[in-house]
Amino acid sequence: MKATGVVRRIDDLGRVVIPKEIRKTLRIKEGEPLEIFTDREGQIILKKYSPIGELSEFAAGYAETLSKTTGHIACITDKDTIIAVSGGSKKEFLEQDVSPELEQLMEDKEVYMSKDNSDVAMPITKNENPERKNNAQVVYPIISNGDTIGTVILMSKEANKKMNEVEQKVAQSAATFLGTQMDI
């Protein structure tokens, strides 16, 4: 565990303020849920809560099905990281932070389909290799209770493959299904 040197008092309602610098570093926004854990030494651990992360095993199976069905790389993300990948390099994608462009897409609740399947694609991970080019992409937000909780991403494996309405509908179906699982 990393010491920050910050000391805060608990107020009369049991609240503790998390300093702005720490919230910014950990990308914790106002209103975001946090999970609270304790350990045997009496430490309290706060962790960003990922509702879709609760379904990570299920998401992995779903990504595998999407990849086998479409022949593309399939990724499922929560708001911060890629939680499931199939058909592509797990090392390159799994548990990697999502790119700022993908974060913005989620915030705007937008669907993305690479334009004319050019050789430039939206970066998916924060530290993405600029030489990696998946020529065609479909990104569909997973929405639960009106909030974006992640995305379903399909990426072509081959340079000359094109995405079409079928892939968009597959990604939409997967995102809608995952979103409804979180509503239950």
N, C-alpha and C positions, 0 to 999 in steps of 0.2 A: 504494500500500500504506500502511496506517495503522500507525504506531509505537505500541507499548503501553508502552514503558519497562521491560518485564519482561525480565530476563536469567536464564537457567537453564543449569546445567551438565549435560553428558551423563554418566550414570553408567557404571560399568565394563561394563554389558551393552548400552550404546548407547541407553539410554532417556532421554527428556526429559519432564518433567511439564508438562502444559498447565495453567496456573493455573485455579482454580475459577471466577473471574470471567469469564474468556474462554470456558470451557466453557458457563457459564450463558448468556452473551450469544449464543453461536452455537448454543445448544440441542444440545450434544454430551453424550450420556449415557454412563455407564459401559458398556463392552462394544460401543459403536457402532463400526463400521468407518470408517476414514479412508483416503482415497487420498493417495498421496505423489507430488508432482511436483517437478521441478527445472527451473531455467531456466539460460540461458547465463552469467548473472552469479553462479552458485553459490548462488542462493536456493533454499530448500526451501519448498514450498507444501503445506499440508495442507488437504484438502477432504473434507467429509462425503461418504461413499460412498452413492450411491443405486442399489441394484440395478435398480429399475424404470426409473431414469433411463437405464440402458444401452439400454433398449427405447423411448426417447422417440419415435423416428420411427415405430416399429411401433405404439406407443400412440396416436399422432396419427391414424394410419389406422384403428385400432380404434375410437377415439372418433367419427370421422366415420361409420363404418359403424353404430355404435350410434345416433347422432343421426338418420341417414337412416331406419333401420329403425323407430325408436320415435317419431320426430317430436318428441323432447325434446332439451334441452341435455344433452350428455354430457361429463363431465370425468373424467380419470384423474389421480390424485395419487400422489406418493411420500409419505414420512412428513412432509415439510416443505412441499412446494410443489405447485401444480397443474402437471403436465407436459404435459397435452394437453387441448384443449377443442374441441368442435364444436357447431354449432347455436346458439351464443350469442356474446357479445362476448369476443373473445380479450383485448382490452385490460382488461376487467373481471376476468378469471379467470387467464389464462395467466401462469405464473411468479410468481403471488401466493402468499404464505405462507398455509398452512391455518390455520383458526381453532382456538383452544384447545378448543372443543367437538368439532371433528372430530378433533383429536389424541387427546382422551380416548376417543372412539369407537374409534379405531384401537388404542389401548392396551388397551381392554377387549375388542377383537375382536368388536364388536357390529354387527349389521345395524340400519339405521335406515330406517324408513318413516314419513313424516309422518303424524301421527294425524289421522284423519278429514279429511285434506287441508285443514286450516284455513289461514287466511291468514298464519300465522306459521310460518316455516321455520327450520331449523338454519342458522346462519351457516357458510358454506363457507370464506371467506377471512378473514384476520386483520383487515383494514381494510374489511370489507364495508359497503357503503352500507346503513344501517338501513331505508331506504325501499324497497330492492329486496326483493321478495317473490316467490319462486317457490312457488306454493301447494302443490305436491306434490313430494316428493323421495323418492328411494330411494338409500341409501348402503350399499355392500357392501364389506367389507374384502378386500384382496388378501392372501392368506396363502401364504407360501412357507417350507417347512421349519419350520412351526410358528410363524413370526414374521409379524406384520403388516408389509407393506412398502409399503402404499398403499391406495387405495380406488378404486372405480368409482362414479360419482355420476350419476344421471339426475334432471333437474329439469324440471318443466313450464314451457312458455313462456306458456301461457294461464292466466288466473285461474280458470277453471271446469274445467280439466282435472283428472282424478283419476288417481292411480297405483293399480295393482291388482297382483294376483299375477303377471300376465304380465311387467310391468316389473321386479318383484322377481326373477323367474326369469331375465330377460335380464341384469340386473346381476350376479346370482349366477354365471351362465354365463361372463360376461366376466371377472369377478374370479377364478374358478376357472381359466380358461384362462390368464390372465396369470400367476397364481401357479405353474402348472405349467411355464410357459416359463422361469421363474426357477430351477426345480428342475433343469432340464436342464444 
